Amino acid sequence: MKKKNILLVIRRGQPELDWIAPLLFKYKKNHIYVFYLSKDAFKNFPENNPIFLIFKSICKGYFIQKLTTNFFWRLCKYFFGKKNQFLSSKIHDPKFLIKKLKIKGSIDIIFSEYGNNSEWIKSFINLKKKPLIINYPSSPLSFGQGFKEKHKKYYKKKLLCDYVFLILKRDLKYWSKSIENKKMLFFGNPAYDNWWINKISKFENEKFNNKKNILFAYNSDFGLIPKEQEKVFEQDLYFFMKTFVNMSSMKKIKLVFKIHPLRNNPYYLNILNKFPKHKWSVSKSPLILLSKKSRAMICTHGSAAILNGLYSKIPTMEYQRGFYKNSKFAEKSVTEIGGMSVVVKKNNLKKMLDKAIHNSKDNIWIKQKRKFNSVYKPKYDVSNKIFKFINNKLIKYEKL
């Protein structure tokens, strides 16, 4: 099969790379290009992140859409109507993008995270010789966990793709109003393939005292709720740090923070800086590597990061916040509904930290692993299966 032109469309930033990166690496002998839908999406990638370093090494070119891109046609659309299809086709012209990326020939495959309804994707769908368009997850979390009548949710916008790749079979219901069932395929998560973890480990520069860490995957949500209510977030983190630092059983344990790539308001540092520097650090390493090097993991309540700890087979907890009412944050996380979450509150924080570090074979962790395995049925050769599936589809496309 001849070399393919592959386009990755990024609309938000780093979270969109983790799932797809091992699959793209399988296509490293082809021509891989990236289209960033904004400057912010481009800037969201940390330079020293091992996954991004590998991705850069196999990427042939990229283009960043700016406010000035196709400015004349954008200006016309502003004055003559947002629903003008002719002007929209001029702004989102596939030939323009192919020229900017210096691609020889046409684009064969487009990857974009599910729910990316960009007009650019629509423009490629309307081509006579259109590429194979695939939507993929940007989160390791299953949307189908606890999918019962009282929790029922659907994604109702039409998915702009030929196929959507899902984490679990139970996700089918969530997307069932957006795309035909035969176009939904569940494979798992290639980010947890052992060969891939070994690969990114070689690009890792940070040194850790192996297995003497607790990983805290923290969402710094300051700024997402009214100012007067942010005090609760501040108190939650301060209480956690004070408790941890004062525990004699944690004397030799360090807390390693991994901050969410998009929910990363730096105010959290004002709180951490009140505590001894030798007791905590902030890492830019991938979550999956950090969880492999930690004895236990704790994450912000409701965070998809919890899956990294569970895949790494370490005690994993959610730290429940003190503020939910009248906020955008759910009182019950998806993993709670799915029955695999161990929720930590202020009244049991000491007890659960001790159990996680000094009694990792406690029944609570055994039950957690059992439930996780029954729900996610973790597979570790996912990228190869997806690679074969896409190649088979491409062969059929070439025969059309």
Secondary structure as a PSIPRED ss2 file (coil, helix, strand):
# PSIPRED VFORMAT (PSIPRED V4.0)

   1 M C   1.000  0.000  0.000
   2 K C   1.000  0.000  0.000
   3 K C   1.000  0.000  0.000
   4 K C   1.000  0.000  0.000
   5 N E   0.000  0.000  1.000
   6 I E   0.000  0.000  1.000
   7 L E   0.000  0.000  1.000
   8 L E   0.000  0.000  1.000
   9 V E   0.000  0.000  1.000
  10 I E   0.000  0.000  1.000
  11 R C   1.000  0.000  0.000
  12 R C   1.000  0.000  0.000
  13 G C   1.000  0.000  0.000
  14 Q C   1.000  0.000  0.000
  15 P H   0.000  1.000  0.000
  16 E H   0.000  1.000  0.000
  17 L H   0.000  1.000  0.000
  18 D H   0.000  1.000  0.000
  19 W C   1.000  0.000  0.000
  20 I C   1.000  0.000  0.000
  21 A H   0.000  1.000  0.000
  22 P H   0.000  1.000  0.000
  23 L H   0.000  1.000  0.000
  24 L H   0.000  1.000  0.000
  25 F H   0.000  1.000  0.000
  26 K H   0.000  1.000  0.000
  27 Y C   1.000  0.000  0.000
  28 K C   1.000  0.000  0.000
  29 K C   1.000  0.000  0.000
  30 N C   1.000  0.000  0.000
  31 H E   0.000  0.000  1.000
  32 I E   0.000  0.000  1.000
  33 Y E   0.000  0.000  1.000
  34 V E   0.000  0.000  1.000
  35 F E   0.000  0.000  1.000
  36 Y E   0.000  0.000  1.000
  37 L C   1.000  0.000  0.000
  38 S C   1.000  0.000  0.000
  39 K H   0.000  1.000  0.000
  40 D H   0.000  1.000  0.000
  41 A H   0.000  1.000  0.000
  42 F H   0.000  1.000  0.000
  43 K H   0.000  1.000  0.000
  44 N C   1.000  0.000  0.000
  45 F C   1.000  0.000  0.000
  46 P C   1.000  0.000  0.000
  47 E C   1.000  0.000  0.000
  48 N C   1.000  0.000  0.000
  49 N C   1.000  0.000  0.000
  50 P H   0.000  1.000  0.000
  51 I H   0.000  1.000  0.000
  52 F H   0.000  1.000  0.000
  53 L H   0.000  1.000  0.000
  54 I H   0.000  1.000  0.000
  55 F H   0.000  1.000  0.000
  56 K H   0.000  1.000  0.000
  57 S H   0.000  1.000  0.000
  58 I H   0.000  1.000  0.000
  59 C E   0.000  0.000  1.000
  60 K E   0.000  0.000  1.000
  61 G E   0.000  0.000  1.000
  62 Y E   0.000  0.000  1.000
  63 F E   0.000  0.000  1.000
  64 I E   0.000  0.000  1.000
  65 Q C   1.000  0.000  0.000
  66 K C   1.000  0.000  0.000
  67 L C   1.000  0.000  0.000
  68 T C   1.000  0.000  0.000
  69 T C   1.000  0.000  0.000
  70 N C   1.000  0.000  0.000
  71 F H   0.000  1.000  0.000
  72 F H   0.000  1.000  0.000
  73 W H   0.000  1.000  0.000
  74 R H   0.000  1.000  0.000
  75 L H   0.000  1.000  0.000
  76 C H   0.000  1.000  0.000
  77 K H   0.000  1.000  0.000
  78 Y H   0.000  1.000  0.000
  79 F H   0.000  1.000  0.000
  80 F H   0.000  1.000  0.000
  81 G C   1.000  0.000  0.000
  82 K C   1.000  0.000  0.000
  83 K C   1.000  0.000  0.000
  84 N C   1.000  0.000  0.000
  85 Q H   0.000  1.000  0.000
  86 F H   0.000  1.000  0.000
  87 L H   0.000  1.000  0.000
  88 S H   0.000  1.000  0.000
  89 S H   0.000  1.000  0.000
  90 K H   0.000  1.000  0.000
  91 I H   0.000  1.000  0.000
  92 H C   1.000  0.000  0.000
  93 D C   1.000  0.000  0.000
  94 P H   0.000  1.000  0.000
  95 K H   0.000  1.000  0.000
  96 F H   0.000  1.000  0.000
  97 L H   0.000  1.000  0.000
  98 I H   0.000  1.000  0.000
  99 K H   0.000  1.000  0.000
 100 K H   0.000  1.000  0.000
 101 L C   1.000  0.000  0.000
 102 K C   1.000  0.000  0.000
 103 I C   1.000  0.000  0.000
 104 K C   1.000  0.000  0.000
 105 G C   1.000  0.000  0.000
 106 S C   1.000  0.000  0.000
 107 I C   1.000  0.000  0.000
 108 D C   1.000  0.000  0.000
 109 I E   0.000  0.000  1.000
 110 I E   0.000  0.000  1.000
 111 F E   0.000  0.000  1.000
 112 S E   0.000  0.000  1.000
 113 E E   0.000  0.000  1.000
 114 Y C   1.000  0.000  0.000
 115 G C   1.000  0.000  0.000
 116 N C   1.000  0.000  0.000
 117 N C   1.000  0.000  0.000
 118 S C   1.000  0.000  0.000
 119 E H   0.000  1.000  0.000
 120 W H   0.000  1.000  0.000
 121 I H   0.000  1.000  0.000
 122 K H   0.000  1.000  0.000
 123 S H   0.000  1.000  0.000
 124 F H   0.000  1.000  0.000
 125 I H   0.000  1.000  0.000
 126 N C   1.000  0.000  0.000
 127 L C   1.000  0.000  0.000
 128 K C   1.000  0.000  0.000
 129 K C   1.000  0.000  0.000
 130 K C   1.000  0.000  0.000
 131 P C   1.000  0.000  0.000
 132 L E   0.000  0.000  1.000
 133 I E   0.000  0.000  1.000
 134 I E   0.000  0.000  1.000
 135 N E   0.000  0.000  1.000
 136 Y E   0.000  0.000  1.000
 137 P C   1.000  0.000  0.000
 138 S C   1.000  0.000  0.000
 139 S C   1.000  0.000  0.000
 140 P C   1.000  0.000  0.000
 141 L C   1.000  0.000  0.000
 142 S C   1.000  0.000  0.000
 143 F C   1.000  0.000  0.000
 144 G C   1.000  0.000  0.000
 145 Q C   1.000  0.000  0.000
 146 G C   1.000  0.000  0.000
 147 F C   1.000  0.000  0.000
 148 K C   1.000  0.000  0.000
 149 E H   0.000  1.000  0.000
 150 K H   0.000  1.000  0.000
 151 H H   0.000  1.000  0.000
 152 K C   1.000  0.000  0.000
 153 K C   1.000  0.000  0.000
 154 Y C   1.000  0.000  0.000
 155 Y C   1.000  0.000  0.000
 156 K C   1.000  0.000  0.000
 157 K C   1.000  0.000  0.000
 158 K C   1.000  0.000  0.000
 159 L C   1.000  0.000  0.000
 160 L C   1.000  0.000  0.000
 161 C C   1.000  0.000  0.000
 162 D C   1.000  0.000  0.000
 163 Y E   0.000  0.000  1.000
 164 V E   0.000  0.000  1.000
 165 F E   0.000  0.000  1.000
 166 L E   0.000  0.000  1.000
 167 I C   1.000  0.000  0.000
 168 L C   1.000  0.000  0.000
 169 K H   0.000  1.000  0.000
 170 R H   0.000  1.000  0.000
 171 D H   0.000  1.000  0.000
 172 L H   0.000  1.000  0.000
 173 K H   0.000  1.000  0.000
 174 Y H   0.000  1.000  0.000
 175 W H   0.000  1.000  0.000
 176 S C   1.000  0.000  0.000
 177 K C   1.000  0.000  0.000
 178 S C   1.000  0.000  0.000
 179 I C   1.000  0.000  0.000
 180 E C   1.000  0.000  0.000
 181 N H   0.000  1.000  0.000
 182 K H   0.000  1.000  0.000
 183 K H   0.000  1.000  0.000
 184 M E   0.000  0.000  1.000
 185 L E   0.000  0.000  1.000
 186 F E   0.000  0.000  1.000
 187 F C   1.000  0.000  0.000
 188 G C   1.000  0.000  0.000
 189 N C   1.000  0.000  0.000
 190 P H   0.000  1.000  0.000
 191 A H   0.000  1.000  0.000
 192 Y H   0.000  1.000  0.000
 193 D C   1.000  0.000  0.000
 194 N H   0.000  1.000  0.000
 195 W H   0.000  1.000  0.000
 196 W H   0.000  1.000  0.000
 197 I H   0.000  1.000  0.000
 198 N H   0.000  1.000  0.000
 199 K H   0.000  1.000  0.000
 200 I H   0.000  1.000  0.000
 201 S H   0.000  1.000  0.000
 202 K C   1.000  0.000  0.000
 203 F C   1.000  0.000  0.000
 204 E C   1.000  0.000  0.000
 205 N C   1.000  0.000  0.000
 206 E C   1.000  0.000  0.000
 207 K C   1.000  0.000  0.000
 208 F C   1.000  0.000  0.000
 209 N C   1.000  0.000  0.000
 210 N C   1.000  0.000  0.000
 211 K C   1.000  0.000  0.000
 212 K C   1.000  0.000  0.000
 213 N E   0.000  0.000  1.000
 214 I E   0.000  0.000  1.000
 215 L E   0.000  0.000  1.000
 216 F E   0.000  0.000  1.000
 217 A E   0.000  0.000  1.000
 218 Y E   0.000  0.000  1.000
 219 N E   0.000  0.000  1.000
 220 S E   0.000  0.000  1.000
 221 D C   1.000  0.000  0.000
 222 F C   1.000  0.000  0.000
 223 G C   1.000  0.000  0.000
 224 L C   1.000  0.000  0.000
 225 I C   1.000  0.000  0.000
 226 P C   1.000  0.000  0.000
 227 K H   0.000  1.000  0.000
 228 E H   0.000  1.000  0.000
 229 Q H   0.000  1.000  0.000
 230 E H   0.000  1.000  0.000
 231 K H   0.000  1.000  0.000
 232 V H   0.000  1.000  0.000
 233 F H   0.000  1.000  0.000
 234 E H   0.000  1.000  0.000
 235 Q H   0.000  1.000  0.000
 236 D H   0.000  1.000  0.000
 237 L H   0.000  1.000  0.000
 238 Y H   0.000  1.000  0.000
 239 F H   0.000  1.000  0.000
 240 F H   0.000  1.000  0.000
 241 M H   0.000  1.000  0.000
 242 K H   0.000  1.000  0.000
 243 T H   0.000  1.000  0.000
 244 F H   0.000  1.000  0.000
 245 V H   0.000  1.000  0.000
 246 N H   0.000  1.000  0.000
 247 M C   1.000  0.000  0.000
 248 S H   0.000  1.000  0.000
 249 S H   0.000  1.000  0.000
 250 M H   0.000  1.000  0.000
 251 K C   1.000  0.000  0.000
 252 K C   1.000  0.000  0.000
 253 I C   1.000  0.000  0.000
 254 K E   0.000  0.000  1.000
 255 L E   0.000  0.000  1.000
 256 V E   0.000  0.000  1.000
 257 F E   0.000  0.000  1.000
 258 K E   0.000  0.000  1.000
 259 I E   0.000  0.000  1.000
 260 H E   0.000  0.000  1.000
 261 P E   0.000  0.000  1.000
 262 L E   0.000  0.000  1.000
 263 R E   0.000  0.000  1.000
 264 N E   0.000  0.000  1.000
 265 N C   1.000  0.000  0.000
 266 P C   1.000  0.000  0.000
 267 Y C   1.000  0.000  0.000
 268 Y H   0.000  1.000  0.000
 269 L H   0.000  1.000  0.000
 270 N H   0.000  1.000  0.000
 271 I H   0.000  1.000  0.000
 272 L H   0.000  1.000  0.000
 273 N C   1.000  0.000  0.000
 274 K C   1.000  0.000  0.000
 275 F C   1.000  0.000  0.000
 276 P C   1.000  0.000  0.000
 277 K H   0.000  1.000  0.000
 278 H H   0.000  1.000  0.000
 279 K H   0.000  1.000  0.000
 280 W E   0.000  0.000  1.000
 281 S E   0.000  0.000  1.000
 282 V E   0.000  0.000  1.000
 283 S E   0.000  0.000  1.000
 284 K C   1.000  0.000  0.000
 285 S C   1.000  0.000  0.000
 286 P C   1.000  0.000  0.000
 287 L H   0.000  1.000  0.000
 288 I H   0.000  1.000  0.000
 289 L H   0.000  1.000  0.000
 290 L H   0.000  1.000  0.000
 291 S H   0.000  1.000  0.000
 292 K H   0.000  1.000  0.000
 293 K C   1.000  0.000  0.000
 294 S C   1.000  0.000  0.000
 295 R C   1.000  0.000  0.000
 296 A E   0.000  0.000  1.000
 297 M E   0.000  0.000  1.000
 298 I E   0.000  0.000  1.000
 299 C E   0.000  0.000  1.000
 300 T E   0.000  0.000  1.000
 301 H C   1.000  0.000  0.000
 302 G C   1.000  0.000  0.000
 303 S C   1.000  0.000  0.000
 304 A C   1.000  0.000  0.000
 305 A C   1.000  0.000  0.000
 306 I H   0.000  1.000  0.000
 307 L H   0.000  1.000  0.000
 308 N H   0.000  1.000  0.000
 309 G H   0.000  1.000  0.000
 310 L H   0.000  1.000  0.000
 311 Y H   0.000  1.000  0.000
 312 S C   1.000  0.000  0.000
 313 K C   1.000  0.000  0.000
 314 I C   1.000  0.000  0.000
 315 P C   1.000  0.000  0.000
 316 T E   0.000  0.000  1.000
 317 M E   0.000  0.000  1.000
 318 E E   0.000  0.000  1.000
 319 Y E   0.000  0.000  1.000
 320 Q C   1.000  0.000  0.000
 321 R C   1.000  0.000  0.000
 322 G C   1.000  0.000  0.000
 323 F C   1.000  0.000  0.000
 324 Y C   1.000  0.000  0.000
 325 K C   1.000  0.000  0.000
 326 N C   1.000  0.000  0.000
 327 S C   1.000  0.000  0.000
 328 K C   1.000  0.000  0.000
 329 F C   1.000  0.000  0.000
 330 A C   1.000  0.000  0.000
 331 E C   1.000  0.000  0.000
 332 K C   1.000  0.000  0.000
 333 S C   1.000  0.000  0.000
 334 V H   0.000  1.000  0.000
 335 T H   0.000  1.000  0.000
 336 E H   0.000  1.000  0.000
 337 I H   0.000  1.000  0.000
 338 G C   1.000  0.000  0.000
 339 G C   1.000  0.000  0.000
 340 M C   1.000  0.000  0.000
 341 S C   1.000  0.000  0.000
 342 V C   1.000  0.000  0.000
 343 V E   0.000  0.000  1.000
 344 V E   0.000  0.000  1.000
 345 K C   1.000  0.000  0.000
 346 K H   0.000  1.000  0.000
 347 N H   0.000  1.000  0.000
 348 N H   0.000  1.000  0.000
 349 L H   0.000  1.000  0.000
 350 K H   0.000  1.000  0.000
 351 K H   0.000  1.000  0.000
 352 M H   0.000  1.000  0.000
 353 L H   0.000  1.000  0.000
 354 D H   0.000  1.000  0.000
 355 K H   0.000  1.000  0.000
 356 A H   0.000  1.000  0.000
 357 I H   0.000  1.000  0.000
 358 H H   0.000  1.000  0.000
 359 N C   1.000  0.000  0.000
 360 S C   1.000  0.000  0.000
 361 K C   1.000  0.000  0.000
 362 D C   1.000  0.000  0.000
 363 N H   0.000  1.000  0.000
 364 I H   0.000  1.000  0.000
 365 W H   0.000  1.000  0.000
 366 I H   0.000  1.000  0.000
 367 K H   0.000  1.000  0.000
 368 Q H   0.000  1.000  0.000
 369 K H   0.000  1.000  0.000
 370 R H   0.000  1.000  0.000
 371 K H   0.000  1.000  0.000
 372 F H   0.000  1.000  0.000
 373 N H   0.000  1.000  0.000
 374 S H   0.000  1.000  0.000
 375 V H   0.000  1.000  0.000
 376 Y H   0.000  1.000  0.000
 377 K C   1.000  0.000  0.000
 378 P C   1.000  0.000  0.000
 379 K C   1.000  0.000  0.000
 380 Y C   1.000  0.000  0.000
 381 D C   1.000  0.000  0.000
 382 V H   0.000  1.000  0.000
 383 S H   0.000  1.000  0.000
 384 N H   0.000  1.000  0.000
 385 K H   0.000  1.000  0.000
 386 I H   0.000  1.000  0.000
 387 F H   0.000  1.000  0.000
 388 K H   0.000  1.000  0.000
 389 F H   0.000  1.000  0.000
 390 I H   0.000  1.000  0.000
 391 N H   0.000  1.000  0.000
 392 N H   0.000  1.000  0.000
 393 K H   0.000  1.000  0.000
 394 L H   0.000  1.000  0.000
 395 I H   0.000  1.000  0.000
 396 K H   0.000  1.000  0.000
 397 Y H   0.000  1.000  0.000
 398 E H   0.000  1.000  0.000
 399 K H   0.000  1.000  0.000
 400 L C   1.000  0.000  0.000
